[in-house]
Amino acid sequence: MIKKIITLAVCLFTSTGFMFGQKFLSQNHAMKRVKTTEKYILLPVEESEGIAHIRVIKDNQVVKEFNCKLSVNKTDYTVPLDVSEFGGDVLLDIQLTGDKRTTGLIENFACWKDFKETSKFDTTNREKFRPIYHHTPAYGWMNDPNGMFYKDGVWHLYYQYNPFGSQWENMNWAHSTSTDLMHWTYQGEAIQPDALGTIFSGSCVVDKDNTAGFGKDVVIAFYTSAGASQTQSIAYSTDNGKTFNKYVDNPIITSDVPDFRDPNVFWHEDTKQWILILAAGQQMNIYSSKNLKDWKYESNFGEGYGNHGGVWECPDLLKVGDKWVLICNINPGGPFGGSATQYFVGTFDGHKFTCASKPEVTKWMDYGKDHYATVSFSNAPDGRIVVLPWMSNWQYANQVPTQQFRSANGLPREMGLFNYNGEDYVTIKPSPEVFAAFEQKPSGRLQAATWLEVTNIKNNASIVLSNDKGENVTMVYDGKAGTFSMDRNESGLSDFNNDFKAKTVAPTYGAVKALNIFVDRSSIEAFDADGKLSMTNLVFPTKPYDNVIAKGCKVKIHALKQ
């Protein structure tokens, strides 16, 4: 028996194509030698556990470090660590959290037996709530869309991404592309953390005239380096956004404000200069530049205006018709709790934004619970203003009932303006590409991926989506009160968070003549056909809604084209 135990121990530390072995240095510190000819090591994750900090060491140098919730009691799922770029032979230096009185002894943790090697990581969908026609990450966590631009017929979407778990952590920029805004191809991680910090939200521009000196038509990314402080950095791409080179003189903008992030850049034609707007606490700072590297502070906006229930984030400043719209995402402070998107309409002279509304006026872009971090695609064709939200809410984003991935983007939307009682408001409509993806369904039965075209709407019209499990979502138009509501209190799973159940209500700014309602496996998005209201809500029915009851209106059902 003793001889067999000794043999097993030797095998753990012997190179035979694949080798795992760990040494326990304390209750909270272990080292694990990995040697494999395969591409990936699968890291076992248990979401209820604390963070483990992992340093990947090659030739006595740290070549990568990240956080991962390594499993203690059981493994919920695994995530891949690509070790092939380091020759497959690395030392993992693992610092864990927790106390042995509550977590048990480190040598008994489930993770040690669940590390695996593989040549290919399986991303086949294992989630019944994964959307059918909304963008999602193949695996891992996603939040804010950022760095979005259009170039040479391709829409580029970058997003906040954690490749080492399906909860927020380890912010990278991941990259997806599309030619129709509806079908997306994952292109990998584009910008990864460095010595300045992890990579928070930002934007991209196409430098058509080589103002930065990196080359004509080079794509330049602006992002927040989230280290000990939040600073602003840039990177440039000469291959249309596939890979980026970081600027050697980063950071380009610094501040002593703790929440100082999310730079959004655009060209201002009237003053022939670049403008950068970013969030600085509960205001937006505006800067100008001729070369995208050296920035001059111009002004700020925010004090006393709109909602200040939370931190201001993810700004955008856009010319819409003859007006300017400043988008301001806020968390918390939304109309129904948690995160949401407010906006301001006014003027911008290249130096200062002036809001046309009274300071106490708050305008929401979307009246659902699950619309946040909305920003626009730079360089969009034909003067289009296309925006994309993150479809979740910080109240429960980490707890929604999926594990292979978490979060989706809402549908792409087009912005415009309308005036109601002397006040300017933003219109929001689904992009034309969304409608083109559907066709009318002859049978008229509701499916998991459906567009409902609602017309002939009368006062107190209602639409109820339901299944035979007693789960339902009720939408009501109250013409007399001038409101549209969506009630998801009985929509399906909700016990993962007390803030999920909700009835959301939007003003209609006049009569509603038609609605477009888009249903996916885990979301419902409702739009007034004239663009005067939008409402985005997640739902998690245990069985897809397959029945629709409409009163006081007519409904045509369109199914997603195959």
Solvent accessible surface area in square Angstrom, and as a share of the most:
residue,aa,sasa,rsa
1,M,172,0.77
2,I,133,0.68
3,K,162,0.69
4,K,149,0.63
5,I,105,0.53
6,I,104,0.53
7,T,73,0.43
8,L,120,0.60
9,A,52,0.40
10,V,87,0.50
11,C,80,0.48
12,L,73,0.36
13,F,92,0.39
14,T,53,0.31
15,S,63,0.41
16,T,110,0.64
17,G,33,0.32
18,F,65,0.27
19,M,18,0.08
20,F,24,0.10
21,G,0,0.00
22,Q,42,0.19
23,K,123,0.52
24,F,75,0.31
25,L,92,0.46
26,S,60,0.39
27,Q,43,0.19
28,N,56,0.28
29,H,49,0.22
30,A,0,0.00
31,M,63,0.28
32,K,0,0.00
33,R,93,0.34
34,V,0,0.00
35,K,74,0.32
36,T,7,0.04
37,T,120,0.70
38,E,55,0.25
39,K,81,0.35
40,Y,43,0.16
41,I,1,0.00
42,L,27,0.14
43,L,0,0.00
44,P,0,0.00
45,V,3,0.01
46,E,6,0.03
47,E,21,0.09
48,S,98,0.64
49,E,31,0.14
50,G,40,0.39
51,I,51,0.26
52,A,1,0.01
53,H,56,0.25
54,I,0,0.00
55,R,77,0.28
56,V,0,0.00
57,I,24,0.12
58,K,55,0.23
59,D,116,0.60
60,N,139,0.71
61,Q,119,0.53
62,V,65,0.38
63,V,62,0.36
64,K,46,0.20
65,E,93,0.42
66,F,10,0.04
67,N,34,0.18
68,C,1,0.01
69,K,50,0.21
70,L,3,0.02
71,S,0,0.00
72,V,14,0.08
73,N,110,0.56
74,K,122,0.52
75,T,44,0.26
76,D,40,0.20
77,Y,25,0.09
78,T,38,0.22
79,V,3,0.02
80,P,9,0.06
81,L,1,0.00
82,D,39,0.20
83,V,0,0.00
84,S,51,0.33
85,E,115,0.52
86,F,29,0.12
87,G,62,0.60
88,G,2,0.02
89,D,44,0.23
90,V,1,0.00
91,L,32,0.16
92,L,0,0.00
93,D,3,0.02
94,I,0,0.00
95,Q,83,0.37
96,L,18,0.09
97,T,79,0.46
98,G,43,0.42
99,D,55,0.28
100,K,114,0.48
101,R,207,0.76
102,T,118,0.69
103,T,31,0.18
104,G,33,0.31
105,L,84,0.42
106,I,5,0.03
107,E,86,0.39
108,N,110,0.56
109,F,11,0.05
110,A,8,0.06
111,C,0,0.00
112,W,22,0.08
113,K,149,0.63
114,D,28,0.14
115,F,6,0.02
116,K,98,0.42
117,E,56,0.25
118,T,29,0.17
119,S,72,0.47
120,K,161,0.68
121,F,28,0.12
122,D,83,0.43
123,T,57,0.33
124,T,93,0.54
125,N,63,0.32
126,R,138,0.50
127,E,26,0.12
128,K,119,0.50
129,F,9,0.04
130,R,27,0.10
131,P,11,0.07
132,I,74,0.38
133,Y,10,0.04
134,H,14,0.06
135,H,13,0.06
136,T,25,0.14
137,P,1,0.01
138,A,34,0.26
139,Y,30,0.11
140,G,0,0.00
141,W,0,0.00
142,M,0,0.00
143,N,6,0.03
144,D,12,0.06
145,P,2,0.01
146,N,1,0.00
147,G,1,0.01
148,M,5,0.02
149,F,0,0.00
150,Y,43,0.16
151,K,26,0.11
152,D,109,0.56
153,G,34,0.33
154,V,42,0.24
155,W,7,0.02
156,H,11,0.05
157,L,0,0.00
158,Y,0,0.00
159,Y,1,0.00
160,Q,5,0.02
161,Y,2,0.01
162,N,3,0.02
163,P,4,0.02
164,F,13,0.06
165,G,6,0.06
166,S,1,0.01
167,Q,33,0.15
168,W,95,0.33
169,E,35,0.16
170,N,13,0.07
171,M,1,0.01
172,N,6,0.03
173,W,0,0.00
174,A,0,0.00
175,H,5,0.02
176,S,2,0.01
177,T,16,0.09
178,S,5,0.03
179,T,105,0.61
180,D,47,0.24
181,L,1,0.01
182,M,13,0.06
183,H,126,0.56
184,W,51,0.18
185,T,80,0.47
186,Y,93,0.35
187,Q,75,0.33
188,G,20,0.19
189,E,61,0.27
190,A,16,0.12
191,I,3,0.02
192,Q,74,0.33
193,P,55,0.35
194,D,57,0.30
195,A,114,0.88
196,L,68,0.34
197,G,13,0.13
198,T,40,0.23
199,I,0,0.00
200,F,35,0.15
201,S,6,0.04
202,G,8,0.08
203,S,10,0.06
204,C,1,0.00
205,V,3,0.02
206,V,11,0.06
207,D,1,0.00
208,K,103,0.44
209,D,117,0.60
210,N,61,0.31
211,T,42,0.25
212,A,5,0.04
213,G,56,0.54
214,F,43,0.18
215,G,22,0.21
216,K,142,0.60
217,D,57,0.29
218,V,9,0.05
219,V,1,0.00
220,I,0,0.00
221,A,0,0.00
222,F,1,0.00
223,Y,1,0.00
224,T,0,0.00
225,S,0,0.00
226,A,17,0.13
227,G,39,0.38
228,A,123,0.95
229,S,66,0.43
230,Q,29,0.13
231,T,20,0.12
232,Q,1,0.00
233,S,0,0.00
234,I,0,0.00
235,A,0,0.00
236,Y,49,0.19
237,S,1,0.01
238,T,98,0.57
239,D,62,0.32
240,N,68,0.35
241,G,0,0.00
242,K,124,0.52
243,T,78,0.45
244,F,28,0.12
245,N,76,0.39
246,K,69,0.29
247,Y,37,0.14
248,V,138,0.80
249,D,93,0.48
250,N,25,0.13
251,P,45,0.28
252,I,29,0.15
253,I,13,0.07
254,T,88,0.51
255,S,37,0.24
256,D,139,0.72
257,V,48,0.28
258,P,111,0.70
259,D,45,0.23
260,F,1,0.00
261,R,28,0.10
262,D,7,0.04
263,P,0,0.00
264,N,14,0.07
265,V,5,0.03
266,F,34,0.14
267,W,92,0.32
268,H,6,0.03
269,E,96,0.43
270,D,121,0.63
271,T,39,0.23
272,K,112,0.47
273,Q,15,0.07
274,W,16,0.06
275,I,0,0.00
276,L,0,0.00
277,I,0,0.00
278,L,0,0.00
279,A,1,0.01
280,A,6,0.05
281,G,19,0.18
282,Q,74,0.33
283,Q,53,0.24
284,M,0,0.00
285,N,14,0.07
286,I,0,0.00
287,Y,18,0.07
288,S,6,0.04
289,S,7,0.04
290,K,131,0.55
291,N,44,0.23
292,L,0,0.00
293,K,47,0.20
294,D,99,0.51
295,W,37,0.13
296,K,133,0.56
297,Y,105,0.40
298,E,37,0.17
299,S,17,0.11
300,N,63,0.32
301,F,13,0.06
302,G,3,0.03
303,E,152,0.68
304,G,53,0.51
305,Y,56,0.21
306,G,17,0.17
307,N,40,0.20
308,H,59,0.26
309,G,49,0.47
310,G,8,0.08
311,V,45,0.26
312,W,1,0.00
313,E,24,0.11
314,C,5,0.03
315,P,1,0.01
316,D,3,0.02
317,L,2,0.01
318,L,26,0.13
319,K,111,0.47
320,V,6,0.04
321,G,68,0.65
322,D,117,0.61
323,K,68,0.29
324,W,26,0.09
325,V,0,0.00
326,L,0,0.00
327,I,0,0.00
328,C,0,0.00
329,N,0,0.00
330,I,0,0.00
331,N,38,0.19
332,P,71,0.45
333,G,19,0.19
334,G,11,0.11
335,P,46,0.29
336,F,62,0.26
337,G,27,0.26
338,G,5,0.05
339,S,2,0.01
340,A,3,0.03
341,T,0,0.00
342,Q,0,0.00
343,Y,7,0.03
344,F,7,0.03
345,V,2,0.01
346,G,2,0.02
347,T,82,0.48
348,F,13,0.05
349,D,87,0.45
350,G,0,0.00
351,H,83,0.37
352,K,114,0.49
353,F,4,0.02
354,T,73,0.42
355,C,13,0.08
356,A,84,0.65
357,S,13,0.08
358,K,135,0.57
359,P,56,0.36
360,E,126,0.57
361,V,48,0.27
362,T,45,0.26
363,K,8,0.04
364,W,30,0.11
365,M,9,0.04
366,D,1,0.01
367,Y,29,0.11
368,G,4,0.04
369,K,7,0.03
370,D,0,0.00
371,H,4,0.02
372,Y,0,0.00
373,A,0,0.00
374,T,0,0.00
375,V,11,0.06
376,S,17,0.11
377,F,8,0.04
378,S,30,0.20
379,N,52,0.27
380,A,19,0.15
381,P,34,0.21
382,D,139,0.72
383,G,71,0.69
384,R,58,0.21
385,I,32,0.16
386,V,0,0.00
387,V,0,0.00
388,L,4,0.02
389,P,0,0.00
390,W,0,0.00
391,M,1,0.01
392,S,2,0.01
393,N,0,0.00
394,W,68,0.24
395,Q,55,0.24
396,Y,0,0.00
397,A,0,0.00
398,N,34,0.18
399,Q,82,0.36
400,V,8,0.05
401,P,40,0.25
402,T,7,0.04
403,Q,69,0.31
404,Q,11,0.05
405,F,5,0.02
406,R,11,0.04
407,S,12,0.08
408,A,5,0.04
409,N,1,0.01
410,G,3,0.03
411,L,2,0.01
412,P,6,0.04
413,R,0,0.00
414,E,32,0.14
415,M,17,0.08
416,G,18,0.18
417,L,50,0.25
418,F,37,0.16
419,N,88,0.45
420,Y,82,0.31
421,N,135,0.69
422,G,67,0.65
423,E,45,0.20
424,D,28,0.15
425,Y,30,0.11
426,V,10,0.06
427,T,15,0.09
428,I,4,0.02
429,K,86,0.37
430,P,6,0.04
431,S,0,0.00
432,P,84,0.53
433,E,36,0.16
434,V,0,0.00
435,F,59,0.25
436,A,64,0.50
437,A,14,0.11
438,F,10,0.04
439,E,86,0.39
440,Q,106,0.47
441,K,31,0.13
442,P,138,0.87
443,S,79,0.51
444,G,37,0.35
445,R,125,0.45
446,L,8,0.04
447,Q,76,0.34
448,A,24,0.19
449,A,8,0.06
450,T,0,0.00
451,W,25,0.09
452,L,0,0.00
453,E,51,0.23
454,V,0,0.00
455,T,46,0.27
456,N,84,0.43
457,I,25,0.13
458,K,129,0.55
459,N,82,0.42
460,N,97,0.50
461,A,4,0.03
462,S,20,0.13
463,I,5,0.03
464,V,37,0.21
465,L,0,0.00
466,S,21,0.14
467,N,13,0.07
468,D,106,0.55
469,K,129,0.55
470,G,58,0.55
471,E,23,0.10
472,N,44,0.23
473,V,0,0.00
474,T,39,0.23
475,M,2,0.01
476,V,49,0.28
477,Y,15,0.06
478,D,42,0.22
479,G,30,0.29
480,K,187,0.79
481,A,65,0.51
482,G,22,0.21
483,T,36,0.21
484,F,2,0.01
485,S,11,0.07
486,M,1,0.00
487,D,44,0.23
488,R,2,0.01
489,N,48,0.25
490,E,104,0.47
491,S,1,0.00
492,G,20,0.19
493,L,59,0.29
494,S,16,0.11
495,D,133,0.69
496,F,43,0.18
497,N,31,0.16
498,N,156,0.80
499,D,69,0.36
500,F,0,0.00
501,K,105,0.45
502,A,16,0.12
503,K,110,0.47
504,T,1,0.01
505,V,53,0.30
506,A,1,0.00
507,P,43,0.27
508,T,0,0.00
509,Y,42,0.16
510,G,33,0.31
511,A,66,0.51
512,V,5,0.03
513,K,150,0.63
514,A,22,0.17
515,L,3,0.02
516,N,16,0.08
517,I,0,0.00
518,F,0,0.00
519,V,3,0.02
520,D,4,0.02
521,R,84,0.31
522,S,6,0.04
523,S,0,0.00
524,I,0,0.00
525,E,0,0.00
526,A,0,0.00
527,F,1,0.00
528,D,1,0.01
529,A,38,0.29
530,D,71,0.37
531,G,1,0.01
532,K,36,0.15
533,L,8,0.04
534,S,2,0.01
535,M,0,0.00
536,T,0,0.00
537,N,0,0.00
538,L,12,0.06
539,V,0,0.00
540,F,6,0.03
541,P,8,0.05
542,T,53,0.31
543,K,69,0.29
544,P,72,0.45
545,Y,8,0.03
546,D,45,0.23
547,N,53,0.27
548,V,35,0.20
549,I,86,0.44
550,A,41,0.32
551,K,133,0.57
552,G,35,0.33
553,C,20,0.12
554,K,126,0.53
555,V,39,0.22
556,K,106,0.45
557,I,11,0.06
558,H,18,0.08
559,A,13,0.10
560,L,28,0.14
561,K,101,0.43
562,Q,207,0.92
